């Protein structure tokens, strides 16, 4: 399962940079098995409670950390469709 998102806090005035980033993301995800949005349910919800990984670049070195993931997807919601927490990371200090 892959969930990607953007916090939307950036205020880039360089539209070319935004287009390049979107293109790079599309290329990176091209080989992934992604569900066609038209085939997703329009009602109900899904809940995932297991573990997740988070790749963080700390002091220039990217490392993967495993934590507890609680994720809920509300298919019929107009806003807040995906919510959850990722906590209790193994090996992450601070």
N, C-alpha and C positions, 0 to 999 in steps of 0.2 A: 504494500500500500504506500502510495506517495501522496503527500499533501503539500502543496506549495502555495505560498501566499506572500503578500506584500503589505507592510504596515501602512503604506501610503503617506509617510511623513516627509519624504523627500520632496524638494521643490526644484527639480531639474528644469533649467531653461534650455538645455541642449536637447532638442527633439531627436536629433540624429543619434545621440547616445541612448535615448530610451528605445528607439527603434532597433538599434544594434543589440541592446540587452534582450529585448523580446525575441529577436531572431536567434540569438545564442541560446536562450532558454528553450525555444522550439526545437532547435537542432539537438540539444542535449536530451530532450524528452522523446525525440522521434522514435527511438528503439524501445521505449517502455510500452508496456501493455496498458493503454489508457482507455477507460470506458468512454464510449460515445455519449456526450451529455444528453442526446435525444433519447437514449435508451435507459436513462436513470429514472428511478421512481419519482413521482410527483407528490406522493403522500407517504406518511410513516416516518420512521427514524431507524438509524443504525447506531449501535453502541459497540465500541471496541475498548476493552480493558485488558491490557497485557503489558508490553514493553515497547519502547521506541528508542531510536538512536538520534543523537544530535551531534552534528559535526561543527566544531567551534575552532576558529583560528585565534589562539591565545599566544601572544608574543611571537607572531609570525609562523607558528607551527599549528597545523590543523590536526585535531585529534577527534576521535569519535567517543562519545559518552553514552552509556546505556542508562535509561531511567524508566520509571513507571509511567505509562501513558493511559489516560482516561479520555476518550474521544467520543463525542456525540455528533451525529449528523441528522439534522431535521430537514427532510426533503421538501416539506410544504411551507416552510417558514420563509417569509419575505426578507427577513434580516437575521443575522446571527445563526446562519445555517450550520456552521461548523464551530464547535466550541470544545474546550477540553484543557487538560493540564498535562505537563510532562515534568515530573519531579523525582526526587530521590536518586540523583545521578550517582553512578558508581565511579569513583575516582576523581570527581570534580570537587576541588577545594576552593572555597571563597564565594 
